[in-house]
């Protein structure tokens, strides 16, 4: 019986040592939107929240520069998204949409759904110059990718990012020509990748397993 216990503890310790990555997804549903007046609201797949200064979900914060965000059921499809208008629109708007982990740690950005990237009128022209930028230090650009055009709402292009978006501390969006709308949904993030350092909780569980293994071995040697 003692041998079985030691074997089980050893297997437990080894399995915890190989804890897989813990994925996060920003769906813009169930998170907290903070308005420009300091009040807050929760997204619920029904309402559209406007004049949003920043939005928090799954440990990440989405902010904008020089304008505000819409978060919620903006397209009337019972599905929450983030949507905004660029400052190049004659009506004014944002110059940048920024996403960071709230604890400041690095993460891997895998993919997201692009729900709008178009000129006024709802139909993309094909000439939109909207970029996603990666930053390994959270401040400076380390890489950028031109996004595909996307018509206003209802449709979505899944943008899959490469290894240049691994172990980053921030990513943001900008435009370089006359683009009106930008929207996104289902931001898929893998906080740690295979072979990288596990989260603190995983260390704690591994420590407990190893401590139990050591205690079992002491009991075996004393018998």
N, C-alpha and C positions, 0 to 999 in steps of 0.2 A: 504493500500500500504506500509505503514511504517513497519507493522508487517511482510509482505512478504519479504521486504528488509532485515530485521533483521534475518529472518529464512534462507534466502539464504546465508547471510554472515556467520551465524553460521555453516551451512553445509559446506561452503568453508573452514572455519578454521579447522573443524574437519577432512575434507578430506586431507588437507595439513599436518595436524599433523600426519597422517598415510601414508606419502609419501613412496612408495615402493622403494626397492633397485634399484640403477641405475647400470645396468649390463654393463660390458665392454668385448670386445672380441679382442684379438690380432690375426689377420688373416695373418699378414706379407704382406699385400697389402695396398698400399697408405701411408705407413710410411716412415720415413727418416733413411737411412743407412749412417753412418759416416765411411769413409774408414780410413785406417791407416795413409794416408797422409793428413788427415783433410778435404778432399773434401767430398761431400755428393751426394746421389742419392735417388730417390723415387722408391719404388717397384710398379710394374704395371701389374702383371700376365703374363708378356712376357719375360722380361730380367732376367738374373741371375747376382746378384752383389756379387763379391768375395772380399777377403781381407777387410771384414767389421769388424771394431773394436767394434762398438756397433750399436744397432738398436732401434728406438723409435717409438712407436705407442700407441694411446689411453691412453696416460699419463704414460706408462710403458717403461722401458729401459731394453734391453736384452744385456748382455755383456758376454765376455769369458775371461778366464785366460790362458795365455801362448799359445795363438794361435788366429786365426781369424775365422769368420763365413762366410758362404754363405747364402744370403737371396734373395729369388725370385723364378723364375720358374726353380728350380734346376732339377726337374725330367722330365721336358719337357711336362707337362700335362696342361699347361696354368693355373696353380694354384701355388701361392707363398707359400713357406715354409721357415723355418730356418733349415739349415743342417750344420754339422761340422764333423771333424774327431778327434778322441781322440789321446792323446799323446802316448798311448800304441801301436798305429799303428807305424810300423817302419819308416814311413815317417814323423812322428811328428804330433803334433796337440794340442788341448786344454786339460786342466785338469779340467775345470769347466765351466758350462754355468749358468749364474745367471740372475734372473729376479726380478726387484723391481719397485714399484711405484715411479715416479720421485719426487712427493711431500713428500715422506717419510711416508705417512699414511698407516694404516693397510688395508687389503683387504681379501676377501675370494676367494681362488682358488677352482673352482668347477671341472673342467675337462680340458683335452687337447687331441689332436690327436697325437699319436706317429707314425711317418712316416718312421723311420729307427732306428733300434737298433740291429746291426748285426756284425758278423765277415766279413772279406773281401770275395768278391765273390757274394755279394748280398743276400745270403740266411742265415737266422739266424740259429745258431747251437742249440739254446735252453738252452745254458749255459751262456748266457750274464748276467753279474752282473752290471747293470746300475741302479742307484738309483735317486729318486727325494727326496729332503730334504726340510722340512718346517722350518721356523725360525720366532718366535713370536717377537724377538727383532731386526731382520734384520742382525744379526751377527752370533749367535750361533744356532746350530741345535736343534730343539725341537722335530722333528719326521722325519722318513724317510720310504720310500716304495720302494720295488724292482719292477722295471718295467718289463713288459713282453717282450720277444724277438719280433722283427719285421723285416721282410725282407726289403731290400733296395727299397725305393720309390714305388709309385703306389698304395700301400695298406696303410691302417692306422687302428690302434687300438685306440679306445677312452678310455682313462684312466680316471676314475671317482674317485675323491678324497673325503675322509671323513672329519668329523669335525675337525680333527687334522690340516687341512689346512685352517681353518677359523681364521680370525683376525690375519693373519701373516703379516710380513713386508718384507719378501723376500722368494724366493724358488730357489733352484739350483739343478743341475744335475751333477753327477760324475759316474765314472765306477771303478770297482775294479779288473777287469781281462782284458784279451786281447779282447777288443771290438774295432771295426774300426769306424763304422758310428753311428751318432745320428742325428735324425731329428724330428721336431715337427711342428704342425700347429693348428689353431683354439683354442687358449688358452682362456677358458671361465672363466671370473672373475666377481664376484658380490661385488662391493665396500663396500656396507653395507648390513646387513641382517635384517630380520624382528625384530622389537622391539629395534633396535640399533639407535644411534644418527643420525639424517638426515644430509645430506650435508649442508654447509653454505647457499647455494642458497635456500634450502627448508626452513631454518630458516627465511630468508628474506621474502619469500612469505607468510609464516605463520604469521610473524609480521605485514605485510600489511593487511592481512585479519582480524587479531584481532584488529588492529587500526581502520579499517573500521567499525567493529562491535561495538567498543566503541563509535565511533562518532555517529553511528545510534542510539544507546541507549540514548546518551545525547540529541539528537534531539527529540526523543520520549518523554523523561522526561520533556523537556522544552515546549512541545506543550500542 
